[in-house]
Amino acid sequence: MALPKDESVPGNFTAAPPEEEEVRPGQNKSFTREESNKLGGDRALVSDFKQMKLEKEAQKNWDLFYKRNATNFFKDRHWTTREFEELRACRQFESQRLVLLEAGCGVGNCIFPLLEDDLNIFAYACDFSPRAVEFVKQNPLYCSERCCAFQCDLTKDDLRENVPEGSVDVITLIFVLSAIHPDKMKLALENISRVLKPGGTVLFRDYGLHDHAMLRFKAGSKLGENFYVRQDGTRSYFFSKEFLAELFEEAGFQSVTNNYVLRETVNKKEGLCVPRVFLQSKFTKPGQLQTS
Ligand SMILES: C[S@@+](CC[C@H](N)C(=O)[O-])C[C@H]1O[C@@H](n2cnc3c(N)ncnc32)[C@H](O)[C@@H]1O
């Protein structure tokens, strides 16, 4: 079964050519009895030993993912400006140069469309996979006047080593927090908060609770509540609105918007229609926005 390369999931799935797919607004998603039984029946968790190994090898597993897939897995995320009107609204005046940080940038599918679309953006981009960062630097659109890519584990390495404290207007977290162990998500949020300006914005999009991808995990893939491991060792958390709001609030942010986005992926060739659930949210760091 094909998923949109746009939001495709590494590991368990094969991504089909994008021309076979169409993403359209979805219907309200609730689980069928069969789906609930499947999730309820899959209660056995992966052993503590394997869980520790996965945590220790998280960076290696993502780096191997990029070794296998290079830049071919995720499709450029051209929806970012459309969906995040805020990216434009983040400016206090029209000619303001927006400083952006794409945290967990992968190979740059999110930042490069933004840089193409808006000439007045400077983008920091970081990822803990050295290969992913190298792919970003090799992109023909990469230039040091407009971008700065660096390697960083958001849960361990202080972002201030590469980004001045309180200097960023907007931080994007696109399908990244789901890859981090729930116990360490707060550390990542505290880290990004240090480089965000007071009054600055975090734009978030990630897997929502009950997304179709959650149902596709086979028995033996469950790591904890709403947390699963793919065949390639990368992990994915599925967010409820409540969990996310609490997490950001505990890290000192204020919630602005926090909504499920329902989509349907249509695979025309196979005649299949797959319901998708994403969570799209906006948070701010309290304080007065400084004009520079
Ligand atoms: C699903 S990809 C999304 C990439 C990109 N944001 C995009 O929209 O295409 C998740 C990315 O998060 C990165 N990642 C996972 N855990 C991380 C961590 N602790 N620190 C930094 N990057 C991390 C992975 O290497 C991977 O590139």
PDBQT file of the ligand as one rigid body, heavy atoms in Angstrom, charges set to zero:
ROOT
HETATM    1  C1  LIG A 301      10.890  12.068   9.569  1.00  0.00    +0.000 C 
HETATM    2  S1  LIG A 301      12.408  12.920   9.457  1.00  0.00    +0.000 S 
HETATM    3  C2  LIG A 301      11.842  14.562   9.117  1.00  0.00    +0.000 C 
HETATM    4  C3  LIG A 301      12.859  15.423   8.442  1.00  0.00    +0.000 C 
HETATM    5  C4  LIG A 301      12.437  16.842   8.063  1.00  0.00    +0.000 C 
HETATM    6  N1  LIG A 301      11.989  17.619   9.181  1.00  0.00    +0.000 N 
HETATM    7  C5  LIG A 301      11.389  16.863   6.976  1.00  0.00    +0.000 C 
HETATM    8  O1  LIG A 301      10.376  17.505   7.168  1.00  0.00    +0.000 OA
HETATM    9  O2  LIG A 301      11.607  16.272   5.918  1.00  0.00    +0.000 OA
HETATM   10  C6  LIG A 301      12.929  12.996  11.171  1.00  0.00    +0.000 C 
HETATM   11  C7  LIG A 301      14.323  13.562  11.339  1.00  0.00    +0.000 C 
HETATM   12  O3  LIG A 301      14.576  13.784  12.717  1.00  0.00    +0.000 OA
HETATM   13  C8  LIG A 301      15.949  13.519  12.946  1.00  0.00    +0.000 C 
HETATM   14  N2  LIG A 301      16.112  13.299  14.398  1.00  0.00    +0.000 N 
HETATM   15  C9  LIG A 301      15.579  12.312  15.156  1.00  0.00    +0.000 A 
HETATM   16  N3  LIG A 301      15.973  12.440  16.436  1.00  0.00    +0.000 NA
HETATM   17  C10 LIG A 301      16.760  13.537  16.508  1.00  0.00    +0.000 A 
HETATM   18  C11 LIG A 301      17.481  14.181  17.562  1.00  0.00    +0.000 A 
HETATM   19  N4  LIG A 301      17.471  13.700  18.808  1.00  0.00    +0.000 N 
HETATM   20  N5  LIG A 301      18.201  15.296  17.262  1.00  0.00    +0.000 NA
HETATM   21  C12 LIG A 301      18.224  15.778  15.998  1.00  0.00    +0.000 A 
HETATM   22  N6  LIG A 301      17.592  15.206  14.954  1.00  0.00    +0.000 NA
HETATM   23  C13 LIG A 301      16.858  14.099  15.206  1.00  0.00    +0.000 A 
HETATM   24  C14 LIG A 301      16.237  12.313  12.081  1.00  0.00    +0.000 C 
HETATM   25  O4  LIG A 301      17.597  12.153  11.789  1.00  0.00    +0.000 OA
HETATM   26  C15 LIG A 301      15.413  12.640  10.843  1.00  0.00    +0.000 C 
HETATM   27  O5  LIG A 301      16.181  13.315   9.886  1.00  0.00    +0.000 OA
ENDROOT
TORSDOF 0
